[in-house]
Amino acid sequence: MSSDRRRLLAALGDAVRRNQRATDLVDEAASQLLGINRTDARCLDILDQHRRLTAGELAREARLTTGAITAVVDRLEQAGLVRRIGDPADRRRVLIEPTDTARRLSGELFGPMADAAGALLAHYSDQQLELLIDFHRLGAELQERHAQWLRERARPEAGEAAGGAR
């Protein structure tokens, strides 16, 4: 591998890591402003992206237990950020969706950044945008697989199999 290639890959790795830390800072600040914890904010973001989900679907997306999701939804509902509604297609199912208040607050907190990103992305061609989408999709898949790998190592039997190291 050429030194130019190594330099580019290192610079890309640094840029990705910096972007992840910056995203973490935004998520932390937004959570504080909303008066909710980071897990609840992550679940609210998932609901905002999907519009509405069942508790089981939200649990899978957030990688939480159904019991934990019940507590998350209770807290978000108490904060006025989500509501439970009946599924019009199946009266036995309950769906969870963000409230108008949550959507308004999301616009207030993230609208300025979305506007700035729109101006920034206007400089990219459609082909470049497709490359960025692909990079982020593949990167998310890589991170999800690695998170699973790390979770497996955190299990007690995995730690014992690895010589007790955790």
Kinemage of the C-alpha trace (Angstrom):
@kinemage 1
@onewidth
@group {chain A} dominant
@subgroup {mainchain}
@vectorlist {calphas} color= white
{ca met a 1} P 0.000 0.000 0.000
{ca ser a 2} L 1.377 3.385 -0.948
{ca ser a 3} L 2.169 6.016 1.654
{ca asp a 4} L -0.400 8.333 0.023
{ca arg a 5} L -3.066 5.651 0.426
{ca arg a 6} L -2.088 5.059 4.088
{ca arg a 7} L -2.218 8.809 4.706
{ca leu a 8} L -5.669 9.091 3.099
{ca leu a 9} L -7.047 6.147 5.058
{ca ala a 10} L -5.676 7.558 8.319
{ca ala a 11} L -7.177 10.968 7.533
{ca leu a 12} L -10.532 9.341 6.747
{ca gly a 13} L -10.431 7.385 10.003
{ca asp a 14} L -9.662 10.566 11.926
{ca ala a 15} L -12.487 12.431 10.186
{ca val a 16} L -14.990 9.643 10.957
{ca arg a 17} L -13.948 9.546 14.614
{ca arg a 18} L -14.197 13.326 14.920
{ca asn a 19} L -17.648 13.247 13.302
{ca gln a 20} L -18.792 10.551 15.743
{ca arg a 21} L -17.618 12.629 18.714
{ca ala a 22} L -19.343 15.727 17.315
{ca thr a 23} L -22.570 13.763 16.851
{ca asp a 24} L -22.254 12.556 20.435
{ca leu a 25} L -21.914 16.181 21.626
{ca val a 26} L -25.032 17.219 19.697
{ca asp a 27} L -26.994 14.243 21.040
{ca glu a 28} L -25.922 15.013 24.608
{ca ala a 29} L -26.848 18.695 24.350
{ca ala a 30} L -30.215 17.927 22.714
{ca ser a 31} L -31.015 15.324 25.386
{ca gln a 32} L -30.277 17.852 28.112
{ca leu a 33} L -32.448 20.494 26.467
{ca leu a 34} L -35.306 18.000 26.135
{ca gly a 35} L -34.851 16.897 29.744
{ca ile a 36} L -34.477 13.234 28.829
{ca asn a 37} L -31.702 10.674 29.016
{ca arg a 38} L -29.650 9.521 26.046
{ca thr a 39} L -31.452 6.186 25.641
{ca asp a 40} L -34.831 7.924 25.596
{ca ala a 41} L -33.481 10.436 23.062
{ca arg a 42} L -32.193 7.623 20.850
{ca cys a 43} L -35.620 5.967 20.941
{ca leu a 44} L -37.311 9.290 20.150
{ca asp a 45} L -34.994 9.684 17.158
{ca ile a 46} L -35.890 6.183 15.950
{ca leu a 47} L -39.590 7.004 16.260
{ca asp a 48} L -39.086 10.298 14.452
{ca gln a 49} L -37.361 8.501 11.586
{ca his a 50} L -39.969 5.727 11.305
{ca arg a 51} L -43.032 7.884 12.191
{ca arg a 52} L -44.614 5.182 14.343
{ca leu a 53} L -43.676 1.725 15.590
{ca thr a 54} L -44.967 -0.946 17.919
{ca ala a 55} L -43.120 -1.344 21.210
{ca gly a 56} L -41.567 -4.565 19.913
{ca glu a 57} L -40.339 -2.888 16.741
{ca leu a 58} L -38.889 -0.010 18.750
{ca ala a 59} L -37.180 -2.471 21.103
{ca arg a 60} L -35.546 -4.245 18.137
{ca glu a 61} L -34.425 -0.988 16.507
{ca ala a 62} L -33.030 0.348 19.803
{ca arg a 63} L -31.629 -3.044 20.817
{ca leu a 64} L -33.422 -2.922 24.148
{ca thr a 65} L -35.653 -5.419 25.929
{ca thr a 66} L -39.402 -4.990 25.709
{ca gly a 67} L -39.423 -4.264 29.447
{ca ala a 68} L -36.892 -1.479 28.994
{ca ile a 69} L -38.914 -0.070 26.079
{ca thr a 70} L -42.026 0.073 28.240
{ca ala a 71} L -40.132 2.251 30.720
{ca val a 72} L -38.715 4.418 27.900
{ca val a 73} L -42.154 4.949 26.352
{ca asp a 74} L -43.681 5.701 29.761
{ca arg a 75} L -41.035 8.387 30.395
{ca leu a 76} L -41.365 9.885 26.902
{ca glu a 77} L -45.150 9.866 27.165
{ca gln a 78} L -44.989 11.562 30.571
{ca ala a 79} L -42.688 14.207 29.027
{ca gly a 80} L -45.281 14.785 26.285
{ca leu a 81} L -42.945 13.615 23.526
{ca val a 82} L -44.699 10.422 22.372
{ca arg a 83} L -48.192 9.000 22.462
{ca arg a 84} L -49.637 5.536 22.229
{ca ile a 85} L -52.320 5.072 19.594
{ca gly a 86} L -54.358 2.119 18.419
{ca asp a 87} L -53.279 0.497 15.181
{ca pro a 88} L -56.060 1.180 12.672
{ca ala a 89} L -55.218 -2.115 10.910
{ca asp a 90} L -55.267 -4.241 14.099
{ca arg a 91} L -57.167 -3.055 17.175
{ca arg a 92} L -55.087 -5.327 19.422
{ca arg a 93} L -51.837 -3.553 18.560
{ca val a 94} L -50.622 -0.279 19.996
{ca leu a 95} L -48.364 2.046 18.044
{ca ile a 96} L -46.034 4.678 19.468
{ca glu a 97} L -45.460 7.942 17.637
{ca pro a 98} L -43.845 11.306 18.374
{ca thr a 99} L -46.216 14.080 19.403
{ca asp a 100} L -46.545 17.429 17.665
{ca thr a 101} L -44.565 18.859 20.588
{ca ala a 102} L -41.694 16.456 19.874
{ca arg a 103} L -41.734 17.360 16.185
{ca arg a 104} L -41.767 21.080 16.991
{ca leu a 105} L -38.865 20.742 19.434
{ca ser a 106} L -36.936 18.622 16.940
{ca gly a 107} L -37.360 21.360 14.349
{ca glu a 108} L -36.189 24.003 16.825
{ca leu a 109} L -33.163 21.998 17.959
{ca phe a 110} L -32.080 20.425 14.670
{ca gly a 111} L -33.557 22.719 12.008
{ca pro a 112} L -30.601 25.136 11.987
{ca met a 113} L -28.165 22.256 11.533
{ca ala a 114} L -30.334 20.726 8.777
{ca asp a 115} L -30.413 24.081 6.983
{ca ala a 116} L -26.628 24.407 7.218
{ca ala a 117} L -26.200 20.829 6.008
{ca gly a 118} L -28.498 21.537 3.052
{ca ala a 119} L -26.325 24.454 2.014
{ca leu a 120} L -23.183 22.345 2.445
{ca leu a 121} L -24.577 19.406 0.470
{ca ala a 122} L -25.726 21.647 -2.381
{ca his a 123} L -22.093 21.650 -3.519
{ca tyr a 124} L -22.081 17.881 -4.088
{ca ser a 125} L -23.170 16.150 -7.288
{ca asp a 126} L -25.826 13.434 -7.214
{ca gln a 127} L -23.078 10.865 -7.770
{ca gln a 128} L -21.113 12.213 -4.799
{ca leu a 129} L -24.254 12.132 -2.644
{ca glu a 130} L -24.797 8.491 -3.636
{ca leu a 131} L -21.218 7.763 -2.556
{ca leu a 132} L -21.821 9.464 0.804
{ca ile a 133} L -25.048 7.508 1.311
{ca asp a 134} L -23.243 4.263 0.522
{ca phe a 135} L -20.345 5.112 2.832
{ca his a 136} L -22.661 5.912 5.739
{ca arg a 137} L -24.887 2.871 5.127
{ca leu a 138} L -21.909 0.515 4.997
{ca gly a 139} L -20.303 2.261 7.963
{ca ala a 140} L -23.463 1.845 10.047
{ca glu a 141} L -23.605 -1.845 9.155
{ca leu a 142} L -19.960 -2.238 10.142
{ca gln a 143} L -20.553 -0.462 13.454
{ca glu a 144} L -23.650 -2.556 14.206
{ca arg a 145} L -21.695 -5.781 13.573
{ca his a 146} L -18.848 -4.547 15.758
{ca ala a 147} L -21.233 -3.546 18.542
{ca gln a 148} L -22.623 -7.094 18.464
{ca trp a 149} L -19.068 -8.474 18.588
{ca leu a 150} L -18.343 -6.275 21.628
{ca arg a 151} L -21.592 -7.290 23.356
{ca glu a 152} L -20.668 -10.941 22.892
{ca arg a 153} L -17.350 -10.303 24.612
{ca ala a 154} L -19.099 -8.585 27.513
{ca arg a 155} L -21.056 -11.738 28.378
{ca pro a 156} L -19.565 -13.588 31.369
{ca glu a 157} L -19.089 -16.852 29.472
{ca ala a 158} L -17.297 -14.971 26.673
{ca gly a 159} L -14.949 -13.364 29.203
{ca glu a 160} L -14.145 -16.765 30.721
{ca ala a 161} L -13.528 -18.231 27.266
{ca ala a 162} L -11.151 -15.369 26.514
{ca gly a 163} L -9.090 -16.113 29.612
{ca gly a 164} L -11.165 -13.979 31.957
{ca ala a 165} L -10.317 -10.722 30.204
{ca arg a 166} L -13.106 -8.230 29.791
